[in-house]
Amino acid sequence: MRTPLRMFDFQAGVLAERIHATGRSQENTVEIAGNLIPCYSGEFWTSRQRQAASIHEISYRACFKPQLPRFFIELLTKNHDIVYDPFSGRGTTVIEAGLLGRKAISNDVNPLSRILTEPRFLVPDVEVVMQRLSEIHEQKKIPSRTVLSMFFHPETEKEILHLKHYFARRRKARTEDNIDRWLRMVATNRLTGHSKGFFSVYTLPPNQAVKKESQIKINKRLRQKPQYRDIYELILKKTKSLLRNIDHVQAENLKRISQGVRFLSDDSRHTRSIDTGSVQLTVTSPTGGWVAFEVGEVRSGRVKLEEYVVPLALRSGFRCEGIILNVQTFTKTSNIWGISNNLKGTNTNRIALFHKE
Ligand SMILES: C[S@@+](CC[C@H](N)C(=O)[O-])C[C@H]1O[C@@H](n2cnc3c(N)ncnc32)[C@H](O)[C@@H]1O
């Protein structure tokens, strides 16, 4: 005999109430592992015309749109709650938390994550960045051997090495400051990539970097040779672009919250330094409080990952409060640009929402 389906009382639930209040939700239920789970569908965050903060614009593999964590942070947390991302990457969740005045914990096994995220909590003045770049440029150059000619023009590589020696000296003398950390963040992000905005010839971004041998093959295939890139100019240009729509209130929020942000580089399965029950919202992985887990679709939507994630979370003592589908319908113009990820003309983000008391 079939086990009767359990239906969560989502009418009375806080999620249902708040999702209703957005006025954009269509509701039905899905059956997963013997449970009837509410499914809310609508254009929840991509419909918002409000542009994301430019300070997020750091290239990183598989990062999500800032509007996604923003939606859940605004929906489920209040000022000074702690927002956690165990797979933080470029730090989209924690930066968005900071912009909204929440505390945050960022964790990622890749040390690049902290280098790229932490400096953006202390937004610098462009004039000060410009001044520091010119001071570094003027400093005496140490002769150094260039070995990455498949990625960089020799003069560009010398400039990179000069900057690297500067950082090493500052660190050794314990004089490294926020501006140095900002410059390292921008330079690390500009090191390798696809366009003329990067120091390298066309290659993969830093967190997907290829080996020298593979780059030699890429150069042959694309018949390309590294051209000279002025790293000082590119760092300044990227700094201006990152800061272009950050207003005084956002900069102040980030600065205030910078004291309350923790950066960990643990395996997410063993983050013992986080106190049990201290986190109010996690955007991606289970602890107490709310968990907004972007599950995505694989094999053109034929495999729905929530069907695998939900039973695991239920076994770990979470309630699945619902599945949220953010459905974005594209215009003809976006289709011309090839934006039709799953179905022709639509793009769906699938989020499983869990809760634990
Ligand atoms: C898809 S990226 C996250 C991107 C992030 N949502 C953003 O918007 O920037 C996944 C991250 O998980 C990290 N990671 C993978 N396995 C991990 C583990 N076991 N513990 C901690 N971090 C891990 C990777 O280093 C990578 O930065």
The ligand as a Tripos MOL2 file, in Angstrom:
@<TRIPOS>MOLECULE
LIG
   27    29     1     0     0
SMALL
NO_CHARGES

@<TRIPOS>ATOM
      1 C1         30.2620   27.6750   -7.8970 C.3       1 LIG1
      2 S1         31.4840   28.3610   -6.8410 S.3       1 LIG1
      3 C2         30.5300   29.4040   -5.8100 C.3       1 LIG1
      4 C3         30.2590   30.7000   -6.4660 C.3       1 LIG1
      5 C4         29.5070   31.6520   -5.5550 C.3       1 LIG1
      6 N1         28.1090   31.2830   -5.3950 N.3       1 LIG1
      7 C5         29.6130   33.0650   -6.1320 C.2       1 LIG1
      8 O1         28.5930   33.6460   -6.5420 O.co2     1 LIG1
      9 O2         30.7350   33.5570   -6.2270 O.co2     1 LIG1
     10 C6         31.7990   27.0010   -5.7710 C.3       1 LIG1
     11 C7         32.9240   27.2430   -4.7710 C.3       1 LIG1
     12 O3         32.9470   26.1540   -3.8570 O.3       1 LIG1
     13 C8         34.2820   25.9520   -3.4260 C.3       1 LIG1
     14 N2         34.3420   24.5890   -2.8700 N.ar      1 LIG1
     15 C9         34.2250   23.4070   -3.5280 C.ar      1 LIG1
     16 N3         34.2590   22.3680   -2.6600 N.ar      1 LIG1
     17 C10        34.3820   22.8940   -1.4140 C.ar      1 LIG1
     18 C11        34.4320   22.3280   -0.1050 C.ar      1 LIG1
     19 N4         34.3660   21.0070    0.0870 N.pl3     1 LIG1
     20 N5         34.5230   23.1560    0.9430 N.ar      1 LIG1
     21 C12        34.5730   24.5180    0.7540 C.ar      1 LIG1
     22 N6         34.5370   25.1050   -0.4690 N.ar      1 LIG1
     23 C13        34.4320   24.3170   -1.5380 C.ar      1 LIG1
     24 C14        35.1080   26.1810   -4.6910 C.3       1 LIG1
     25 O4         36.4510   26.5470   -4.3570 O.3       1 LIG1
     26 C15        34.3260   27.2980   -5.3810 C.3       1 LIG1
     27 O5         34.9060   28.5720   -5.0990 O.3       1 LIG1
@<TRIPOS>BOND
     1     1     2 1
     2     2     3 1
     3     2    10 1
     4     3     4 1
     5     4     5 1
     6     5     6 1
     7     5     7 1
     8     7     8 2
     9     7     9 1
    10    10    11 1
    11    11    12 1
    12    11    26 1
    13    12    13 1
    14    13    14 1
    15    13    24 1
    16    14    15 ar
    17    14    23 ar
    18    15    16 ar
    19    16    17 ar
    20    17    18 ar
    21    17    23 ar
    22    18    19 1
    23    18    20 ar
    24    20    21 ar
    25    21    22 ar
    26    22    23 ar
    27    24    25 1
    28    24    26 1
    29    26    27 1
@<TRIPOS>SUBSTRUCTURE
     1 LIG1         1 GROUP 0 **** ****
